[in-house]
Amino acid sequence: MASTTLVTITYSVSTAKRTEFEGIIRDLTARINNSQQAVRFSVYREEDDPTTYVEVYECDSTEAYDALEDSLEDDTSRMIRRIATDFATARQAVMTLSKMN
């Protein structure tokens, strides 16, 4: 099924923590993508500001994204919380977009 919903989360990570963050985010990407069929996860770094990252969740539906957290293993959930508490330095901006038919 084609994605009908995109969820983006934008935040900054300090330069001092970038290497550690990028290792964690690679592991997180593999964990989510290997365990989910209805949600595909990727992360992008802004070209003009390499401390700014955008997580992109391509979802079969809004419900699939909403159910994601409940379906993750404990270690994966801890990684997500750690990114929010230990790495994200700027306020996180979350946007949900629905595909127009």
Beta strands, then each sheet from edge to edge (+ up, - down):
strand 1: 5-12
strand 2: 39-45
strand 3: 52-59
strand 4: 93-98
sheet 1: 2+ 3- 1+ 4-
end
